[in-house]
Amino acid sequence: MIIDNLKNTELYENLHPLFKQAFDYIKSTDFSKAEIGKTELQGKDLFVMVSDSTLKNTEDAKLEVHDRYIDIQLPVSMPETYGWLGRSELKNEKAPMNNEKDIQFFSDKPSSYTLITPGNFVIFYPEDAHAPCVGEGVVRKVVVKVKL
């Protein structure tokens, strides 16, 4: 997991061949005015999802993992809390991996929670189990999916 400010994206652009394109798009788009939905930047290899997500309490937010994609997530309208646990520590599978959606949920509890404020981002790799959308209210958020 990586957490930083959008002013520092150049530090991470070389970590994946599509990160620069992803960050350029993020920094050039006013997501507060963007339409809800999915935008493909490079087909299934790089796409962006904008949503208005209802935040949950820590008990209802489930840890998830992905096998084929890295997530770059950023809250737009208000802070969002994320739970985290190393994937190797997961023990309580809720269901098998949904290969079509590249997502699997677990009922384990995060070992830590991090508040991410607008203007900042978090990157979750496949080894990062994460529980997004923790808090109160409805957050406009962006999830960029980067294929490994």
JOURVEN-V457827 format. One line per field, one symbol per residue. burial: I if it has 16 or more other C-alpha atoms within 10 Angstrom, else O. A space follows every 50 residues. Layout:
# JOURVEN-V457827
burial=???
This chain:
# JOURVEN-V457827
burial=IOOOOIOOIOOOIOOOOIIIOIIOOIOOOOIOOOOOOOOOOOOOOIIIII IIOOIIOIOOIIIIIIIIIIIIIIIIIIIIIIIIIOIOOIOOOOOOIOOO OOIIIIIIIIOOIOOIIIIIIIIIIIIIIIIIIIIOOIIIIIIIIIIO
